[in-house]
Amino acid sequence: MKYFLVLLTLLIHTSFANAFDQAALMKAFGSIVMVRGYTESGSLAYGSGVIVGKGEVITNCHVLRSTKAPWVSQGEESYSITDVRVDAWHDLCLLNIHNLNRDSVSIGSSKNLVKGQSLVAIGHSSGSPVPLTTGGVVVSTYNYDEGKIILSSAKFRLGASGSGLFDMNGNLIGINTFKPTGYGAYYAMPIDWLSSLRKKDKRQKFLIKGKALWEEDEDKKPYFLRIAIPKVKENWVGLLKITKEWIKEEKRNSEAWYEHGFVNENLLNIEVALSAYKESINLDINNSDSLYRSALLHHKNGNPDKAKEIQKDLLIIDEVRGLELEKLL
């Protein structure tokens, strides 16, 4: 109960306090474990994990790279790992845990998430013995290998790799994985990949090796990862080159068109930006970023009626951003 009081206190101090299921999030909180192990140098490596089935814990594979004998702990209890299923490219590992008699979390999906949707990240950031909770929202999602990689504003730090990203009903939707340097948002791998992970062969040996998709050479990464560094550095010319390739390769990707609009807006190519935002909205009427930026551009471009019309559309799908935009028009 004391752990849930910590969770409740943290949530009350977020903007989502009026929209969460207490019982479900308490169960989610109780599903978080620490994954630990000593490295060859004798230092203690650690990360987080989530209980997803009877004796099953999912975590990031990169948590397991530097230790030959990891274990799982929760509170005062420690548990041995009997075997592991590995999907190094997706950076997800499924551990079978001896005698772990704990309830598993409710499994959700990344596929129906929308921008601005409230989320909660729960994990052992900075090695905290009690899981820490951070509220945030969906910044974006990206289709990839039959799931949607999630970009969110729910913060996590060293020690929380492998931790859970939950919706406000306590459903596990993703595994917090990495954050590009300087980027103001955090990536989570979709829990939708759990079913294929369970089909992998079991291994008894550690260390876990293999490059993850987010560690690929920059020019070989998916487009939605390649844009991160140029955006942070405000390298608009470099970003434009990437978005041109992206919309050419993925013509029906609303996010690609949004990013193309965003970079052109920053390069003061206003008509190109408006056209790109329009295409983004045509592909996904719920793309709140494209609606928001498009309305602002129409307003600055001397078309206040069009801006107001778009603001009303935004208000329906994202009330907070719609009201924020109303103040700017």
SEKOL-245097 format. One record per residue: residue number from 1; x, y, z of N, C-alpha, C in turn. Coordinates in steps of 0.05 Angstrom, whole numbers, m for minus. Example, Ala and Ser with C-alpha at 12.3 -4.5 7.8 and 13.67 -1.06 7.14 Angstrom:
resi | n.east | n.north | n.up | ca.east | ca.north | ca.up | c.east | c.north | c.up
1 | 264 | m114 | 156 | 246 | m90 | 156 | 264 | m66 | 156 .
2 | 257 | m45 | 142 | 273 | m21 | 143 | 258 | 1 | 157 .
This chain:
resi | n.east | n.north | n.up | ca.east | ca.north | ca.up | c.east | c.north | c.up
1 | 16 | m24 | 0 | 0 | 0 | 0 | 17 | 25 | 0 .
2 | 40 | 24 | 15 | 56 | 49 | 16 | 67 | 56 | m12 .
3 | 73 | 35 | m29 | 83 | 40 | m55 | 61 | 54 | m72 .
4 | 36 | 46 | m68 | 14 | 58 | m83 | 10 | 87 | m75 .
5 | 14 | 93 | m49 | 11 | 120 | m40 | 32 | 138 | m53 .
6 | 56 | 127 | m58 | 77 | 142 | m73 | 67 | 147 | m101 .
7 | 56 | 126 | m114 | 45 | 129 | m141 | 23 | 149 | m142 .
8 | 4 | 148 | m123 | m19 | 166 | m123 | m10 | 195 | m119 .
9 | 9 | 199 | m101 | 19 | 226 | m96 | 32 | 238 | m122 .
10 | 47 | 221 | m136 | 60 | 231 | m160 | 40 | 238 | m181 .
11 | 19 | 221 | m184 | m1 | 226 | m204 | m18 | 251 | m198 .
12 | m23 | 255 | m173 | m39 | 279 | m165 | m25 | 305 | m174 .
13 | 2 | 303 | m175 | 17 | 327 | m182 | 23 | 328 | m212 .
14 | 8 | 313 | m228 | 9 | 315 | m257 | m17 | 326 | m266 .
15 | m19 | 332 | m292 | m44 | 343 | m303 | m64 | 322 | m309 .
16 | m58 | 296 | m302 | m75 | 274 | m309 | m91 | 263 | m285 .
17 | m91 | 278 | m263 | m101 | 267 | m238 | m131 | 261 | m240 .
18 | m146 | 272 | m259 | m174 | 268 | m260 | m181 | 245 | m279 .
19 | m162 | 231 | m289 | m168 | 212 | m311 | m152 | 186 | m308 .
20 | m150 | 174 | m285 | m135 | 149 | m283 | m151 | 129 | m265 .
21 | m146 | 104 | m271 | m158 | 82 | m256 | m139 | 73 | m234 .
22 | m146 | 80 | m209 | m128 | 76 | m187 | m120 | 46 | m183 .
23 | m141 | 29 | m184 | m136 | 0 | m179 | m118 | m11 | m201 .
24 | m123 | m4 | m226 | m108 | m14 | m249 | m79 | m4 | m248 .
25 | m75 | 21 | m241 | m48 | 32 | m239 | m32 | 21 | m215 .
26 | m47 | 14 | m194 | m34 | 1 | m171 | m23 | m26 | m180 .
27 | m39 | m41 | m196 | m30 | m67 | m206 | m6 | m63 | m225 .
28 | m7 | m42 | m241 | 16 | m37 | m259 | 41 | m31 | m243 .
29 | 38 | m15 | m222 | 60 | m8 | m205 | 73 | m33 | m192 .
30 | 55 | m52 | m185 | 65 | m77 | m173 | 78 | m96 | m192 .
31 | 76 | m90 | m218 | 88 | m108 | m238 | 117 | m101 | m244 .
32 | 127 | m79 | m233 | 154 | m70 | m240 | 175 | m84 | m222 .
33 | 196 | m93 | m235 | 219 | m105 | m221 | 245 | m92 | m229 .
34 | 266 | m98 | m213 | 293 | m90 | m221 | 307 | m114 | m233 .
35 | 323 | m109 | m254 | 340 | m129 | m266 | 369 | m121 | m260 .
36 | 383 | m139 | m246 | 410 | m132 | m237 | 430 | m154 | m245 .
37 | 456 | m146 | m244 | 477 | m165 | m249 | 504 | m152 | m247 .
38 | 524 | m167 | m238 | 551 | m157 | m236 | 566 | m159 | m262 .
39 | 580 | m138 | m269 | 597 | m138 | m293 | 623 | m152 | m288 .
40 | 639 | m156 | m308 | 666 | m168 | m305 | 684 | m151 | m287 .
41 | 679 | m125 | m286 | 696 | m108 | m270 | 687 | m107 | m241 .
42 | 664 | m120 | m235 | 654 | m121 | m208 | 633 | m100 | m201 .
43 | 627 | m82 | m220 | 607 | m61 | m216 | 579 | m74 | m220 .
44 | 559 | m61 | m209 | 531 | m71 | m211 | 517 | m57 | m233 .
45 | 508 | m73 | m253 | 491 | m63 | m275 | 462 | m67 | m267 .
46 | 445 | m48 | m275 | 417 | m51 | m268 | 399 | m38 | m289 .
47 | 375 | m48 | m289 | 354 | m37 | m306 | 327 | m44 | m294 .
48 | 306 | m42 | m309 | 279 | m49 | m299 | 267 | m70 | m317 .
49 | 244 | m80 | m308 | 229 | m100 | m323 | 200 | m100 | m314 .
50 | 183 | m113 | m330 | 155 | m114 | m324 | 145 | m143 | m324 .
51 | 130 | m151 | m305 | 118 | m178 | m304 | 95 | m179 | m323 .
52 | 98 | m196 | m344 | 78 | m198 | m365 | 63 | m225 | m367 .
53 | 71 | m243 | m350 | 58 | m270 | m349 | 69 | m285 | m326 .
54 | 59 | m309 | m322 | 68 | m326 | m300 | 98 | m332 | m302 .
55 | 113 | m320 | m284 | 142 | m324 | m284 | 156 | m311 | m307 .
56 | 143 | m291 | m320 | 154 | m278 | m344 | 159 | m248 | m338 .
57 | 183 | m239 | m345 | 190 | m211 | m342 | 202 | m202 | m369 .
58 | 191 | m180 | m379 | 202 | m168 | m404 | 220 | m144 | m397 .
59 | 242 | m141 | m411 | 260 | m119 | m407 | 274 | m113 | m433 .
60 | 292 | m93 | m433 | 308 | m88 | m457 | 332 | m106 | m457 .
61 | 339 | m116 | m480 | 363 | m133 | m483 | 388 | m118 | m475 .
62 | 390 | m92 | m480 | 415 | m78 | m474 | 420 | m77 | m444 .
63 | 399 | m82 | m428 | 403 | m83 | m399 | 421 | m107 | m392 .
64 | 420 | m128 | m409 | 433 | m153 | m402 | 460 | m157 | m416 .
65 | 471 | m137 | m428 | 495 | m140 | m444 | 520 | m143 | m428 .
66 | 521 | m133 | m404 | 547 | m132 | m390 | 548 | m151 | m366 .
67 | 529 | m169 | m364 | 530 | m187 | m341 | 524 | m216 | m350 .
68 | 539 | m235 | m339 | 535 | m263 | m345 | 516 | m277 | m327 .
69 | 509 | m264 | m305 | 491 | m277 | m285 | 471 | m257 | m273 .
70 | 453 | m248 | m290 | 433 | m228 | m279 | 412 | m242 | m262 .
71 | 399 | m225 | m246 | 376 | m235 | m230 | 355 | m213 | m229 .
72 | 332 | m220 | m219 | 310 | m201 | m216 | 303 | m197 | m187 .
73 | 296 | m173 | m179 | 289 | m168 | m151 | 264 | m149 | m150 .
74 | 250 | m152 | m129 | 227 | m135 | m123 | 225 | m131 | m93 .
75 | 229 | m107 | m84 | 230 | m103 | m55 | 253 | m117 | m43 .
76 | 247 | m134 | m22 | 268 | m149 | m8 | 274 | m176 | m21 .
77 | 258 | m183 | m41 | 260 | m210 | m53 | 277 | m210 | m78 .
78 | 293 | m231 | m82 | 308 | m234 | m107 | 301 | m261 | m119 .
79 | 303 | m262 | m146 | 295 | m286 | m160 | 315 | m292 | m182 .
80 | 320 | m318 | m186 | 339 | m326 | m207 | 325 | m328 | m234 .
81 | 341 | m324 | m255 | 331 | m326 | m283 | 338 | m353 | m294 .
82 | 318 | m368 | m304 | 324 | m395 | m314 | 331 | m394 | m344 .
83 | 319 | m376 | m359 | 326 | m374 | m388 | 316 | m348 | m399 .
84 | 322 | m343 | m424 | 315 | m317 | m436 | 309 | m322 | m466 .
85 | 289 | m308 | m476 | 283 | m306 | m504 | 292 | m279 | m514 .
86 | 305 | m278 | m537 | 319 | m254 | m545 | 309 | m244 | m573 .
87 | 303 | m218 | m574 | 299 | m204 | m599 | 316 | m179 | m598 .
88 | 341 | m183 | m605 | 361 | m161 | m601 | 355 | m137 | m618 .
89 | 345 | m141 | m643 | 340 | m118 | m661 | 318 | m100 | m650 .
90 | 297 | m112 | m639 | 276 | m96 | m626 | 282 | m89 | m597 .
91 | 305 | m98 | m587 | 315 | m92 | m560 | 295 | m101 | m539 .
92 | 284 | m125 | m542 | 266 | m137 | m523 | 275 | m165 | m516 .
93 | 277 | m170 | m490 | 284 | m197 | m480 | 262 | m206 | m460 .
94 | 255 | m231 | m461 | 235 | m242 | m443 | 248 | m263 | m425 .
95 | 248 | m257 | m399 | 261 | m273 | m379 | 241 | m292 | m366 .
96 | 249 | m317 | m363 | 234 | m336 | m346 | 246 | m336 | m318 .
97 | 229 | m331 | m298 | 239 | m327 | m271 | 230 | m350 | m253 .
98 | 249 | m361 | m238 | 243 | m383 | m220 | 227 | m373 | m196 .
99 | 203 | m385 | m192 | 188 | m381 | m167 | 179 | m352 | m163 .
100 | 173 | m338 | m186 | 163 | m311 | m184 | 132 | m312 | m183 .
101 | 122 | m311 | m159 | 93 | m313 | m155 | 82 | m285 | m151 .
102 | 81 | m271 | m173 | 70 | m243 | m174 | 50 | m241 | m197 .
103 | 30 | m223 | m193 | 10 | m219 | m214 | 23 | m205 | m238 .
104 | 15 | m213 | m261 | 24 | m200 | m286 | 6 | m176 | m292 .
105 | 16 | m158 | m308 | 2 | m134 | m314 | m18 | m139 | m337 .
106 | m37 | m121 | m341 | m55 | m123 | m363 | m41 | m113 | m388 .
107 | m43 | m129 | m410 | m29 | m122 | m435 | m47 | m106 | m453 .
108 | m37 | m83 | m462 | m52 | m66 | m480 | m41 | m68 | m508 .
109 | m41 | m46 | m523 | m31 | m45 | m550 | m23 | m16 | m557 .
110 | m3 | m14 | m574 | 6 | 12 | m584 | m10 | 22 | m607 .
111 | m27 | 5 | m619 | m38 | 11 | m645 | m60 | 31 | m645 .
112 | m73 | 35 | m622 | m96 | 54 | m621 | m89 | 80 | m606 .
113 | m64 | 85 | m601 | m56 | 109 | m587 | m59 | 133 | m604 .
114 | m65 | 156 | m592 | m68 | 181 | m607 | m50 | 202 | m594 .
115 | m42 | 221 | m610 | m25 | 243 | m600 | m39 | 258 | m577 .
116 | m24 | 264 | m557 | m35 | 278 | m534 | m48 | 260 | m513 .
117 | m49 | 234 | m519 | m61 | 216 | m499 | m44 | 213 | m474 .
118 | m56 | 214 | m451 | m41 | 212 | m426 | m29 | 185 | m421 .
119 | m5 | 184 | m411 | 10 | 160 | m405 | 24 | 162 | m378 .
120 | 33 | 139 | m369 | 49 | 138 | m344 | 73 | 119 | m349 .
121 | 97 | 129 | m342 | 121 | 112 | m343 | 127 | 104 | m314 .
122 | 132 | 78 | m309 | 139 | 69 | m282 | 163 | 51 | m284 .
123 | 184 | 59 | m269 | 209 | 43 | m269 | 229 | 53 | m248 .
124 | 251 | 39 | m247 | 271 | 45 | m227 | 292 | 65 | m237 .
125 | 283 | 89 | m244 | 301 | 110 | m253 | 323 | 115 | m232 .
126 | 348 | 118 | m241 | 371 | 124 | m224 | 375 | 103 | m203 .
127 | 364 | 78 | m207 | 368 | 56 | m189 | 352 | 59 | m163 .
128 | 331 | 75 | m163 | 314 | 78 | m140 | 303 | 51 | m132 .
129 | 304 | 44 | m106 | 293 | 18 | m97 | 263 | 16 | m100 .
130 | 249 | 39 | m99 | 220 | 39 | m104 | 216 | 51 | m132 .
131 | 199 | 38 | m148 | 194 | 49 | m175 | 184 | 78 | m174 .
132 | 194 | 94 | m193 | 186 | 121 | m196 | 166 | 124 | m219 .
133 | 148 | 143 | m216 | 126 | 146 | m235 | 127 | 174 | m247 .
134 | 125 | 175 | m273 | 125 | 201 | m288 | 101 | 201 | m307 .
135 | 86 | 223 | m306 | 64 | 227 | m325 | 75 | 239 | m351 .
136 | 61 | 234 | m373 | 68 | 246 | m398 | 46 | 242 | m418 .
137 | 52 | 248 | m443 | 32 | 244 | m465 | 45 | 231 | m489 .
138 | 29 | 220 | m507 | 39 | 210 | m532 | 47 | 234 | m549 .
139 | 73 | 235 | m557 | 82 | 255 | m575 | 77 | 246 | m604 .
140 | 83 | 221 | m609 | 78 | 209 | m636 | 80 | 179 | m634 .
141 | 71 | 166 | m655 | 76 | 137 | m658 | 85 | 132 | m686 .
142 | 101 | 111 | m690 | 112 | 105 | m716 | 108 | 75 | m723 .
143 | 95 | 70 | m745 | 91 | 42 | m753 | 117 | 29 | m759 .
144 | 121 | 5 | m747 | 146 | m9 | m751 | 141 | m39 | m744 .
145 | 145 | m57 | m763 | 144 | m85 | m758 | 119 | m94 | m742 .
146 | 95 | m86 | m752 | 70 | m94 | m740 | 65 | m84 | m712 .
147 | 77 | m62 | m706 | 73 | m48 | m680 | 77 | m18 | m685 .
148 | 74 | m3 | m664 | 79 | 26 | m666 | 99 | 34 | m644 .
149 | 123 | 41 | m653 | 142 | 52 | m634 | 132 | 78 | m623 .
150 | 133 | 82 | m597 | 120 | 104 | m584 | 141 | 125 | m576 .
151 | 135 | 150 | m583 | 151 | 173 | m573 | 133 | 187 | m553 .
152 | 143 | 190 | m529 | 126 | 202 | m508 | 142 | 223 | m492 .
153 | 128 | 239 | m477 | 141 | 258 | m459 | 144 | 248 | m431 .
154 | 137 | 222 | m426 | 140 | 210 | m399 | 169 | 204 | m394 .
155 | 182 | 218 | m376 | 210 | 216 | m372 | 219 | 191 | m358 .
156 | 242 | 181 | m366 | 255 | 160 | m351 | 285 | 164 | m353 .
157 | 300 | 153 | m334 | 329 | 158 | m333 | 344 | 131 | m330 .
158 | 370 | 133 | m328 | 387 | 109 | m325 | 376 | 91 | m303 .
159 | 372 | 66 | m310 | 361 | 47 | m291 | 332 | 40 | m297 .
160 | 319 | 56 | m314 | 292 | 51 | m322 | 289 | 40 | m350 .
161 | 312 | 34 | m363 | 310 | 19 | m388 | 297 | m8 | m383 .
162 | 277 | m15 | m399 | 262 | m40 | m394 | 237 | m36 | m377 .
163 | 232 | m11 | m368 | 209 | m6 | m351 | 184 | m3 | m368 .
164 | 161 | 0 | m354 | 135 | 0 | m368 | 125 | 27 | m374 .
165 | 112 | 29 | m398 | 97 | 53 | m405 | 67 | 44 | m407 .
166 | 50 | 57 | m391 | 23 | 49 | m388 | 3 | 70 | m396 .
167 | m21 | 61 | m405 | m42 | 81 | m408 | m55 | 86 | m381 .
168 | m74 | 103 | m380 | m86 | 111 | m354 | m105 | 91 | m343 .
169 | m109 | 69 | m357 | m124 | 46 | m347 | m106 | 23 | m338 .
170 | m80 | 29 | m336 | m61 | 9 | m326 | m53 | m12 | m346 .
171 | m59 | m8 | m371 | m51 | m28 | m392 | m23 | m22 | m401 .
172 | m6 | m42 | m402 | 21 | m39 | m412 | 21 | m36 | m442 .
173 | 31 | m13 | m452 | 30 | m8 | m481 | 58 | m8 | m493 .
174 | 79 | m4 | m476 | 106 | m3 | m487 | 127 | m7 | m466 .
175 | 152 | m12 | m475 | 175 | m16 | m458 | 194 | 7 | m462 .
176 | 198 | 24 | m442 | 215 | 47 | m444 | 244 | 38 | m451 .
177 | 255 | 50 | m472 | 280 | 39 | m483 | 303 | 59 | m486 .
178 | 299 | 82 | m498 | 321 | 100 | m503 | 312 | 128 | m507 .
179 | 331 | 147 | m505 | 326 | 175 | m511 | 350 | 187 | m525 .
180 | 347 | 198 | m549 | 370 | 210 | m562 | 380 | 234 | m546 .
181 | 406 | 239 | m547 | 418 | 261 | m532 | 406 | 287 | m541 .
182 | 396 | 303 | m521 | 385 | 329 | m527 | 357 | 329 | m537 .
183 | 346 | 306 | m542 | 318 | 304 | m552 | 299 | 305 | m528 .
184 | 277 | 320 | m530 | 260 | 324 | m508 | 238 | 303 | m505 .
185 | 242 | 280 | m516 | 221 | 259 | m515 | 235 | 232 | m514 .
186 | 219 | 211 | m508 | 230 | 185 | m501 | 217 | 163 | m517 .
187 | 233 | 144 | m526 | 222 | 122 | m543 | 216 | 97 | m527 .
188 | 194 | 84 | m534 | 186 | 59 | m521 | 180 | 39 | m544 .
189 | 189 | 14 | m540 | 183 | m7 | m559 | 154 | m17 | m554 .
190 | 139 | m23 | m574 | 111 | m31 | m570 | 108 | m58 | m558 .
191 | 90 | m61 | m539 | 85 | m87 | m526 | 72 | m107 | m545 .
192 | 63 | m97 | m568 | 52 | m115 | m589 | 72 | m135 | m598 .
193 | 98 | m130 | m594 | 119 | m149 | m603 | 122 | m172 | m583 .
194 | 108 | m172 | m561 | 111 | m193 | m541 | 103 | m220 | m552 .
195 | 82 | m221 | m567 | 72 | m247 | m578 | 94 | m261 | m595 .
196 | 107 | m246 | m612 | 129 | m258 | m629 | 153 | m264 | m612 .
197 | 158 | m248 | m591 | 181 | m254 | m573 | 177 | m280 | m559 .
198 | 153 | m287 | m552 | 148 | m312 | m538 | 153 | m337 | m556 .
199 | 155 | m332 | m581 | 160 | m354 | m600 | 190 | m359 | m605 .
200 | 207 | m342 | m594 | 236 | m345 | m597 | 246 | m369 | m581 .
201 | 268 | m380 | m589 | 280 | m402 | m574 | 291 | m392 | m548 .
202 | 290 | m410 | m528 | 301 | m403 | m502 | 331 | m406 | m501 .
203 | 344 | m388 | m487 | 373 | m389 | m483 | 378 | m390 | m453 .
204 | 400 | m404 | m445 | 408 | m405 | m417 | 433 | m388 | m412 .
205 | 446 | m379 | m434 | 472 | m365 | m431 | 469 | m335 | m435 .
206 | 483 | m320 | m419 | 487 | m291 | m421 | 516 | m287 | m426 .
207 | 526 | m267 | m437 | 517 | m241 | m443 | 499 | m240 | m468 .
208 | 481 | m221 | m469 | 464 | m218 | m492 | 477 | m198 | m511 .
209 | 480 | m206 | m536 | 493 | m190 | m556 | 475 | m184 | m580 .
210 | 482 | m164 | m596 | 466 | m158 | m620 | 457 | m129 | m620 .
211 | 460 | m116 | m643 | 453 | m88 | m646 | 423 | m84 | m646 .
212 | 414 | m63 | m633 | 385 | m56 | m633 | 380 | m36 | m656 .
213 | 356 | m34 | m664 | 349 | m16 | m687 | 357 | 13 | m682 .
214 | 355 | 21 | m657 | 362 | 49 | m651 | 392 | 54 | m649 .
215 | 408 | 32 | m651 | 437 | 34 | m651 | 449 | 32 | m678 .
216 | 432 | 29 | m698 | 442 | 26 | m726 | 457 | 51 | m735 .
217 | 474 | 48 | m755 | 487 | 71 | m767 | 466 | 92 | m775 .
218 | 473 | 117 | m772 | 453 | 139 | m774 | 438 | 138 | m801 .
219 | 453 | 133 | m823 | 440 | 133 | m849 | 424 | 108 | m855 .
220 | 425 | 88 | m837 | 410 | 63 | m840 | 386 | 61 | m821 .
221 | 384 | 80 | m803 | 361 | 80 | m784 | 335 | 86 | m799 .
222 | 313 | 78 | m787 | 287 | 86 | m797 | 285 | 117 | m798 .
223 | 270 | 128 | m816 | 269 | 157 | m820 | 261 | 171 | m794 .
224 | 242 | 159 | m779 | 233 | 172 | m754 | 254 | 175 | m733 .
225 | 275 | 159 | m735 | 298 | 162 | m717 | 320 | 180 | m729 .
226 | 322 | 180 | m755 | 342 | 197 | m768 | 336 | 227 | m765 .
227 | 311 | 234 | m760 | 305 | 263 | m758 | 313 | 274 | m731 .
228 | 319 | 257 | m711 | 323 | 267 | m684 | 346 | 286 | m681 .
229 | 370 | 279 | m691 | 394 | 295 | m687 | 391 | 322 | m703 .
230 | 383 | 322 | m728 | 379 | 347 | m742 | 359 | 366 | m728 .
231 | 338 | 354 | m717 | 318 | 371 | m703 | 331 | 384 | m678 .
232 | 346 | 368 | m663 | 358 | 379 | m639 | 378 | 401 | m646 .
233 | 393 | 397 | m668 | 413 | 417 | m676 | 402 | 439 | m693 .
234 | 376 | 437 | m699 | 363 | 456 | m717 | 377 | 458 | m744 .
235 | 386 | 435 | m753 | 398 | 433 | m779 | 376 | 429 | m800 .
236 | 363 | 451 | m808 | 339 | 449 | m824 | 345 | 439 | m852 .
237 | 368 | 446 | m863 | 375 | 437 | m890 | 380 | 406 | m889 .
238 | 394 | 397 | m869 | 398 | 368 | m866 | 372 | 353 | m861 .
239 | 354 | 365 | m845 | 328 | 353 | m839 | 311 | 352 | m864 .
240 | 312 | 373 | m880 | 296 | 374 | m905 | 304 | 351 | m924 .
241 | 329 | 345 | m925 | 338 | 323 | m943 | 326 | 297 | m933 .
242 | 325 | 293 | m907 | 313 | 268 | m896 | 283 | 266 | m901 .
243 | 269 | 289 | m896 | 240 | 288 | m899 | 232 | 285 | m929 .
244 | 248 | 296 | m947 | 242 | 292 | m975 | 243 | 262 | m982 .
245 | 264 | 249 | m972 | 266 | 220 | m977 | 243 | 205 | m964 .
246 | 236 | 214 | m940 | 215 | 200 | m924 | 188 | 201 | m938 .
247 | 179 | 225 | m947 | 153 | 226 | m961 | 154 | 212 | m988 .
248 | 177 | 210 | m1000 | 179 | 195 | m1025 | 176 | 165 | m1020 .
249 | 188 | 155 | m999 | 188 | 127 | m993 | 161 | 119 | m979 .
250 | 150 | 137 | m963 | 126 | 130 | m948 | 105 | 152 | m953 .
251 | 93 | 151 | m977 | 75 | 173 | m986 | 50 | 175 | m969 .
252 | 42 | 153 | m956 | 18 | 154 | m940 | 23 | 155 | m910 .
253 | 46 | 165 | m903 | 53 | 168 | m875 | 48 | 196 | m865 .
254 | 28 | 200 | m848 | 21 | 226 | m839 | 43 | 240 | m824 .
255 | 58 | 225 | m808 | 81 | 236 | m793 | 103 | 246 | m811 .
256 | 108 | 232 | m833 | 128 | 241 | m852 | 120 | 268 | m864 .
257 | 95 | 271 | m871 | 86 | 296 | m882 | 86 | 318 | m861 .
258 | 80 | 312 | m836 | 81 | 332 | m815 | 110 | 342 | m812 .
259 | 129 | 324 | m810 | 157 | 332 | m807 | 167 | 348 | m831 .
260 | 157 | 341 | m855 | 164 | 356 | m879 | 153 | 384 | m877 .
261 | 128 | 386 | m867 | 117 | 413 | m863 | 132 | 429 | m843 .
262 | 140 | 416 | m821 | 153 | 430 | m799 | 180 | 441 | m808 .
263 | 195 | 425 | m823 | 222 | 435 | m832 | 218 | 458 | m852 .
264 | 199 | 456 | m869 | 194 | 477 | m889 | 184 | 503 | m876 .
265 | 168 | 499 | m854 | 160 | 523 | m839 | 184 | 537 | m828 .
266 | 203 | 522 | m817 | 227 | 534 | m806 | 246 | 546 | m827 .
267 | 243 | 536 | m851 | 258 | 548 | m873 | 243 | 570 | m887 .
268 | 220 | 577 | m876 | 203 | 599 | m887 | 191 | 592 | m914 .
269 | 190 | 567 | m921 | 176 | 558 | m945 | 146 | 553 | m937 .
270 | 132 | 575 | m934 | 106 | 574 | m921 | 85 | 558 | m937 .
271 | 84 | 563 | m963 | 65 | 549 | m980 | 70 | 519 | m981 .
272 | 96 | 512 | m982 | 103 | 483 | m982 | 96 | 471 | m955 .
273 | 100 | 486 | m933 | 93 | 476 | m907 | 63 | 471 | m904 .
274 | 47 | 491 | m913 | 18 | 488 | m911 | 8 | 465 | m928 .
275 | 20 | 461 | m951 | 13 | 438 | m968 | 19 | 411 | m954 .
276 | 43 | 410 | m941 | 51 | 386 | m928 | 33 | 380 | m904 .
277 | 26 | 401 | m888 | 8 | 397 | m865 | m19 | 388 | m875 .
278 | m29 | 399 | m897 | m55 | 391 | m908 | m54 | 361 | m915 .
279 | m33 | 352 | m928 | m31 | 324 | m936 | m30 | 306 | m911 .
280 | m15 | 315 | m890 | m14 | 301 | m865 | m41 | 297 | m853 .
281 | m57 | 319 | m853 | m84 | 318 | m842 | m103 | 300 | m859 .
282 | m99 | 301 | m885 | m115 | 284 | m903 | m111 | 254 | m897 .
283 | m86 | 248 | m890 | m79 | 220 | m884 | m87 | 212 | m856 .
284 | m87 | 231 | m837 | m95 | 226 | m810 | m108 | 251 | m798 .
285 | m135 | 250 | m798 | m150 | 274 | m788 | m144 | 280 | m759 .
286 | m133 | 260 | m744 | m127 | 264 | m716 | m98 | 273 | m711 .
287 | m84 | 280 | m732 | m56 | 289 | m728 | m57 | 317 | m716 .
288 | m57 | 319 | m690 | m60 | 344 | m676 | m37 | 364 | m681 .
289 | m13 | 353 | m686 | 10 | 371 | m691 | 6 | 386 | m718 .
290 | m3 | 371 | m738 | m7 | 384 | m764 | m30 | 404 | m763 .
291 | m51 | 398 | m748 | m73 | 416 | m745 | m63 | 442 | m731 .
292 | m48 | 438 | m710 | m38 | 461 | m694 | m20 | 479 | m710 .
293 | 0 | 468 | m723 | 18 | 484 | m738 | 5 | 497 | m762 .
294 | m13 | 482 | m775 | m27 | 493 | m798 | m44 | 517 | m791 .
295 | m58 | 515 | m768 | m75 | 538 | m759 | m58 | 562 | m754 .
296 | m35 | 558 | m740 | m18 | 581 | m735 | m7 | 594 | m760 .
297 | 0 | 577 | m780 | 10 | 588 | m805 | m12 | 603 | m820 .
298 | m36 | 592 | m821 | m58 | 607 | m834 | m63 | 633 | m821 .
299 | m62 | 634 | m795 | m66 | 659 | m780 | m44 | 679 | m786 .
300 | m19 | 671 | m787 | 3 | 689 | m793 | 2 | 698 | m822 .
301 | m10 | 681 | m839 | m11 | 686 | m868 | m36 | 702 | m876 .
302 | m50 | 713 | m856 | m73 | 730 | m861 | m99 | 716 | m868 .
303 | m102 | 691 | m857 | m126 | 676 | m862 | m138 | 667 | m835 .
304 | m148 | 686 | m819 | m157 | 679 | m792 | m182 | 661 | m792 .
305 | m199 | 663 | m812 | m223 | 646 | m813 | m215 | 616 | m816 .
306 | m196 | 611 | m834 | m186 | 583 | m838 | m173 | 574 | m812 .
307 | m157 | 591 | m799 | m144 | 583 | m774 | m165 | 576 | m753 .
308 | m186 | 591 | m751 | m206 | 586 | m731 | m221 | 560 | m737 .
309 | m225 | 555 | m762 | m239 | 530 | m770 | m222 | 505 | m762 .
310 | m196 | 507 | m766 | m178 | 485 | m759 | m177 | 483 | m729 .
311 | m177 | 505 | m715 | m176 | 504 | m685 | m200 | 490 | m674 .
312 | m223 | 493 | m686 | m247 | 479 | m677 | m245 | 449 | m681 .
313 | m232 | 441 | m703 | m227 | 412 | m708 | m208 | 401 | m687 .
314 | m187 | 417 | m681 | m168 | 408 | m661 | m181 | 406 | m633 .
315 | m199 | 423 | m627 | m212 | 424 | m601 | m227 | 397 | m596 .
316 | m237 | 385 | m617 | m252 | 360 | m615 | m234 | 337 | m607 .
317 | m210 | 336 | m619 | m193 | 313 | m614 | m172 | 317 | m592 .
318 | m166 | 342 | m586 | m147 | 348 | m564 | m154 | 375 | m552 .
319 | m171 | 373 | m531 | m182 | 397 | m519 | m161 | 416 | m508 .
320 | m140 | 404 | m495 | m119 | 420 | m483 | m105 | 437 | m504 .
321 | m96 | 424 | m526 | m82 | 439 | m547 | m101 | 457 | m562 .
322 | m126 | 449 | m565 | m145 | 466 | m578 | m150 | 492 | m564 .
323 | m152 | 491 | m537 | m155 | 515 | m521 | m130 | 532 | m521 .
324 | m107 | 518 | m520 | m81 | 532 | m522 | m79 | 548 | m548 .
325 | m87 | 535 | m570 | m86 | 548 | m596 | m105 | 571 | m597 .
326 | m129 | 568 | m585 | m149 | 590 | m586 | m137 | 616 | m574 .
327 | m121 | 614 | m554 | m109 | 637 | m542 | m89 | 651 | m560 .
328 | m78 | 636 | m579 | m57 | 647 | m597 | m69 | 659 | m622 .
329 | m94 | 653 | m628 | m107 | 663 | m653 | m121 | 690 | m649 .
